[in-house]
């Protein structure tokens, strides 16, 4: 085991190039290999992104110079490759959603056993999330989190993008609706929603371009979210309690300039700036520390993923026929 954690990447998605690789390097890691089903594409991608070599998915998993694997293949392939990666004993970070539904997630978790497998929600590792959890505690300044109002919108303009392909698990709910759900489960300390009302705007191909829902959680806590792939970007979120509220510009991928504002009695009373290091960097650092044996793993898929999948299933089923 080297001091520098060596990563292999499955897939050549933009998120791997633009989000994961820079953050992984900032955390002290190195990318030794990328796997793809298109040799020419992977060779060009490896060269463009300074990855050691281009090869196949299987060769990345079998490589002796890979300690951890980041999976960024299309959604419908997550279970297959996450299970294969987990079977190697390497640490595995698989992009969300871990599976297309709860049955797939249960199958993967059964196959993975006690493997070091994470679903790639990285915001739980960001210091801003620790701040939100502290501020949302029952004795905190807002009197506990009672209701979350959250949105995650952006534009996907290319029609061939995987997000527009029903067969590949596309759609706004799975791609970004999973984020407000994960945030609510974390701040409410809840496993899953208990009731859902939902609506969606669906393309002729059956892909949800927009999705909105109201989710009831235990203890009279509630999430209202709106997500979509054809509107101006926004991740604005409000967290309301009995004695105040938090206004969060970006709870999911905060960057320099994002803030958390505390409002009480109609006035802003305090503002916190986000840590400038991206959430991916904090997550990659955590995985590296786990691989080195320096810390115990947190937010593993074995403890965190099932509740999200169950709630996503409920939301999908709640849309009127």
N, C-alpha and C positions, 0 to 999 in steps of 0.2 A: 504494500500500500504506500503510494507516494504521498508527500505532503500536499501536492497539488492534485485536486480531484479532476479526473479525466472523464469528459463527457462524450457520449455518442448521441447523435440526433437522428431520429427516424422521421423523414419527411422534409420537404423544402418549402414549407409554408412561410408567408411573410412574417408571422408572429415569431417564428424561430429566428429569422434573420434580424428583425428590427427590435424585438423585445427580449427574447431569451438570451441570445448570444452576447450582446453587450453587457447585460446584467450578470450573466454567468462569469464573464471575464472580470468584471468589476469586483466580483466576490472571490477572485483568485483562481478560478477554474480554467481549464483549457479544453477546446473542442478537438478531439483526435479523429473523429470520423463522422460522416453523414451517410445515411442509407436512403436509397430511392429506388423506385422501379424503372426509372428512366436514366440510364447511365450518362447520357450527354447532359441532361439537366443537372444531375447531381454533381458531375465534374465541374460544370460552370459555376454552380452554387458554391461548391467547396472553395473554388478559386476566388470568387467574389467576396466570400465571407471568411476567408483565412481559416478554413477548417482543414485539418491534416490530410485527409484523403476522402475520396468518394467511393462508396461500395454499395452492397445490398443491405436490406433490413437485417437479414439473417446473419450476415458477416459482422455487422455492428454488435449484435447481441452476443456473438461468439468471441469477440475480440478480447484478448488478454489486457490490452491497454485502454479499456473502457471500464470505469468504476460506476458510472451512473448514466442513465438513459433518459433523454427528453423526447417524448412522442408527440409529433405534430402532424399526424396523418389525418385524412378525413374522418368525420365523426363515426361513420358506420364501421370503421376499421379499428376503433380504439380498443374494444374488448379483445380482439384477436391478438393484437401486438402488445398490449399491456400484459396479457396473460403470458405470452411467450417471454417477454422481457423479465417479468417477475420470476419466472421459473429458472432464470440464470443465476439468481441470488444478487444481482446488481440492484442498486437503488433506482427507482423508476418514478418519473414525473410524467403523467399523461394528461394531455390537454382535456379541458372540459368540453362537453359532458363526458363523464367516464363511460357511460353507455347510453343507448337511445331510450332506455326505459328501465324500470326497476328490475325486471326479470334479467336483463343483460348485466346490470350491475351486480345482482346477487350471484349470477353465474361467474363473473370475473372474481368477485371476492372469495367465493368458494375455491376457485382454482388458484388464487394468489396466496391463500392461507395467511401466514404471518410475515409476508414479504414487505419490504420497505417500498410501499406504493402510495403515491400521492396523486390526487386529482388536482390539476393545476389552478386552483384558486390561490393566488399568491397574496391577496390583500390581508388575509389573517396574520401574515408574518410582518406586515408593515407597522411601524410604531404608531401611525395614526389610528389603526384599529385598536391597539391597546388603549390609546387615549379615549376612543369612543366607548369601549367597554367600561372604563373607569367612570366616565361621565354619565353613562346609562345605568350605573348600579343603583339599587333602590335608595341608598343614602346620598346619591349624587345630586348635582345642582338642578337636574330637570325632574327629579322625583321618580326616576325609573322610566324606562322606555315603554310607552303604551301603544304608539302607532308610528309606523315608518311609511313615508311617501317617497317613492324612489323611481327614477327613470334611467334608462340606458338606451339612448338612440344614437345612430350614426348612419352613414350612407354607404351602401354597397352598390356601385354603379355597373360593374361588369356582369353581364348575364351569365357568364360561364363560371362565376365564383361558386365554390362549393356550398356557400350559404344559401344559394338559390336552387340547389338540387335536392329534391325530396328523397331520392334514393340514397343519398349520402348523409342523410340526417340533418338537412339544412333547416332554416327557419329561425325566427327571432327568439322564440321561447328557449330552445336548446342552446342557442349561441350566446345570448345575453340575458334572457329572463332568469337564467340560473343564478346570476349575480345578486339581484335583490333578494332572492330566496335564501341564498347562502348568508347574506348579511343579516337578514331577519332572524334566521335560525341561530346565528352566533350571538346577536345582541339580546334576543329573547331567551337564549339558553334553552332552545326547544329542538326536539328531534324532527318534527314535521308539522305541517299545517293540519287542522282538523276539518276545515270547510273551505271551499273555494267557489267563487263566482268569476267567470271569465268570458272574454270576447276576443275575437281576432279578425284581422283583415288578411284574407288568403288569396294567393295568386291562382290562376287557372290550373297550375301544375300541383296545387295542394300545399304550397309552402306558405307558412304564416309570415307575412311581411311585417306585420305589427301584432302585438299581443298586449292585452291589459287584463288585470285581475285584482280581485280583493280576496285576501287570504286571512282567515281567522286562525289564530294560534291559541294554545292553552293559556288560561289566565287572563282572558279578555284583552289579548294583544293582537294587533292587526297590521298587515302589510298591504299597501296599495301600490301596485307598480304598473308602469307603462314602458314597453320596449319596442324597438323596431329598427329596420334596416333601410329606411328611405327618408329620414328626417335629419335636420341639422344636429350635429353631435351635442349630447348633453348627458351628464351623469348626476344632475343635481338631486340631492336627497335631503329630506327633513326628517328628524327624529323627535317626536313629540312626547312629552311626559306631563305629569300633573302640575309641575311648577316651572316649566320652561321648555325650550326646544333647542335642538342643534341643527344648524344649517351647514351642510357638507357639500362642497363643490364637486368632489370626486372621491367617493369612498372605496372605489374599486382599483383604480390605478393612479393614485395621487402623484403629482409631480410638483416641482418647484413652482410656487405661485398658488397652489391649491390651499384651501383653508377649512378649518372647522370654526364656526361661530356659535357662541352661546347667547341665546336671547331669553330674557326674563322680563315679564311685565311690559312687553312691547318694545324693549330697548336691547340693543346689543351690548352685552356686558364684558365679553372677553373673546379674543380671537387667537387661534393657534395656527401657525404655518406648518405645512406638511414637511416631513423629512424629505430632502431632495433626492435621496437614493430611491430608485424605483422599487416597487413591491417585488418584482422578479428578482432583484438583487438580494433582498432580504430572504426570500424563499430559497434561492440558490445557496446562500450562505448557510441557512439552516440545514439543507440537505448535505452540504459538504461537511458540516460539523458532525452530523449523524454518521456519515460514512467514515469519518476519522475516529469515531467513538468518543467525541468530545461532548456530546449532549444526547439527551433522549429525544426520540422523534415526537413531534406534535402534529396534529391535524392529518393523520394518516387516513387513507381512503377507508380502511377497515372500521374506523370510528365515525367518519364524517360524511361519507359519500351516500350511504343508503337513504338517509332522510331527505337529501336533496332530490334524489331520483324519485322517491315516493311522492314528494310534493309536486315535482314536475309532471308526473303521471296524473295527479289529481287536477292540476291546472288544465292540462290538455283535455281531460275527460269532461271538464266543466263547461267547455265551449258548446253553445247550443248547436244542434245539428242543422 
